[in-house]
Structure formats: structure tokens, C-alpha cells
């Protein structure tokens, strides 16, 4: 995480969501984005609930600007 502050993820974990993946704009290939980056050069964190080895209820947990 850009900022490892509990306030970003604590409520998600209390609601039984686990980290699924992140989309970090720092990793885009050159010439992939034309104009402004969609997340203002930040990172979007996705969380999901897992049950019986299945993923469900994917949510955009939070976004951080670097």
C-alpha cells in the first residue's frame, strides 16, 4: 500500500473482505494512457469476500493517490 494506515482497510476486514488485487498506475507501460491517468497516478485496491474457495462480492475497497 502507498500508505499503510489501518483506517483504509479496517472496516473492510471487519466486514469479512480480504485483499484481492490492486491496480497501480505506476506499472502502466509507456504510451498506454493518453491524457490524464484515470486514478491521478494512484492505486485502486480491490477487496472480495471468499467462501468455499469461491470469490464473491468484489468491491473497490479504496483508492490512494501517490
Buried (B, 14 or more C-beta within 10 A) or exposed (E): EBEEEEEBBEEBEEEEBEBBEBBBBEEEEEEEEEEEEEBEBBBBBBBBBEEEEEEEEEBEBBBBEE
